Amino acid sequence: MAANPSEKKETQFYYPSEAFVQNAAISGMNAYHALCRAAAEDYEGFWAELAQENVLWHKPFTRVLNETNPPFYKWFEDGELNVSWNCLDKNLVNGNAEKDAIIFEADDGTVTKVTYRELHRRVCKLANGLKSLGVRKGDRVVIYMAMSIEAVVAMQACARIGAIHSVVFGGFSAPSLGERIENAGAVAVITADMQIRGGRRLPLKAIVDDALAMSESHTVKNVIVYQRTDEEIPFDKGRDHWMHELMQSQSEICQPEWVNAEHPLFILYTSGSTGNPKGAQHSSGGYLLWAIMTMRWTFDIKPTDIFWCTADIGWITGHTYNAYGPLAVGATIVLFEGVPTYPHAGRFWEMIEKHKVSIFYTAPTAVRSLIKASSENRQFAPEQYDLSSLRLLGSVGEPINPEAWLWFYKHIGKERCPIVDTFWQTETGGHVIAPMPGATPQVPGSCTLPLPGLSVSVVDETGQELPWGQGGILVINRPWPSMIRTVWGNDERYKTHYWPEELGGKLYQAGDGAIRDPETGYFTITGRIDDVLNVSGHALGTMEVESVLAAHPMVAEAAVVGKPDDLTGESICAFVILKDELPQGDQAKSIASDLRKWVSKEISPIARPKEIRFGENLPKTRSGKIMRRLLRVIARGEEITQDISTLENPAILDQLRNSL
Ligand code: PRX
């Protein structure tokens, strides 16, 4: 399967090199198909073998899959383990103790490295510190930190004592953070005094203070603060503790808390199609297994690799491919505090050169913004850097358009590195559809085929599988180990949202549309089928943004839709009806700017609408339902060809169309 340039053009396939194939964990398509066959022939046997060989069990499991109470499936349920023990202690006895676990590069370029031994030491000390504050197995701990070694230490320390962490992305506002703290019923928050990104400081601890002041249930008894800077911050002596002081007197030994395989490792909030975010609850055993397998299969990880996943630990990608997966396979990771464009647009390439990164995993939005930046200023183009250490590239979070794929392939991978376009979700815990880099011929714009063990289909509205070539709903046919277990505190929401009755109740509905290539069966994701937007790879619920806009004192009503965007994949367009009369000119501009700031403050800058259009009303049916599909057409600047006979107020369409 060596590269064959003449074939490339005809077939649009991109093949891994012979050398890559030979050394790969899954070497060639026959090996891939053999694994898929093994799973199809004996599903439980397939998973049992992987779990026995790849996870260290304190008490081995005897039961593989429990399907007696669908969709509340259990995996390896009588097995006991500890995830932090699998990630750290294992590496102290297998020759990795002095190997770098994390290479941390701060915003200002300062580099700090920690070995597995040192990471283990810090995790044990913080774990003991948390215990000394009364944090126990099953307690929830919210982590609100920026990218740092300490953030990984915090996550691992929770895992060590069986506390359930819930990391909230550092860009979320106080109300969003408060809502998550409340929903999780957290007993402690781990944060930092400041976050530094792109030369700017954000007062994380002050935001935690605000979030806690809004809290009604007062479950949080302790706040642990990592000191990132020397800035003075407000400190409540009865509640707040500096992380370094808490750790100082603690023992370097912390026996792991053995937990059941189904014990929740973490909750991670994700946007849903209704207003309030849902806490995806993940297990310990099944989640860890898939984090390990995907490191081996999708990333083909080798002991000498330097693995850099640019995702923040506040997202699922940062959980599985920074905090857990790479450590569980003894890899060295690069962790970056800053942003790709600071102090210049060559920062990513400079870091790849400096740290000799061999596997680079990032989001299409980042690729697109760097294409633009490097064409504007050749000084920071990738050609100015030595990227020869790279051997594999990955993409995640949103569809990668063929143009960006080809640029990534040519300019970063130098036509030498396979690209793994990984489709998955917060709820799936790890990759679902992705090329195996030493096997699957890649096609730009397609995430290709499901990983071995995952049975994925495209079905119609009744759950019937559709023939290849016909677009429909993406589903996963069988429970798999790393799947979401429930929505924290809301079993009903989990059941109805992910296992809809309309599809028969036994298919996991991803919420995405997909189509399979008629000849190869390759999957292409066609986008969300619900009201979830994907801005720069971040899922955002339209309702979430709408309810915040509607809560602004000037706003009577608001509707939000997605619109294709060259840079961010999708951008937010908001249609807003004010309580006062329709604003014009500069007044409209100034109100729009206020509303953007408001959304930033209430949710996060990610949720800020790029476009705001004012009208006297929204297009509604006679029964009062907002016709979003018409708003989507208007936002895209397309002609309305749909049936508008059920519309109560057709004249409003022209007004909204001309409102920019
Ligand atoms: O719509 C799909 C899109 O991102 C959604 C999941 O978002 P989130 O839970 O935030 O997790 C993102 C990181 C895994 C999916 O439902 N998505 C993710 N990866 C891809 C993708 N769409 C197309 N291609 C991908 N590779």
Residues whose N, C-alpha, C, O or C-beta is under 5 A from the ligand:
A	BS01	PRX	T317 S395 V396 G397 E398 P399 I400 D421 T422 F423 W424 Q425 T426 E427 C447 A510 D512 I525 R528 G537 H538 A539
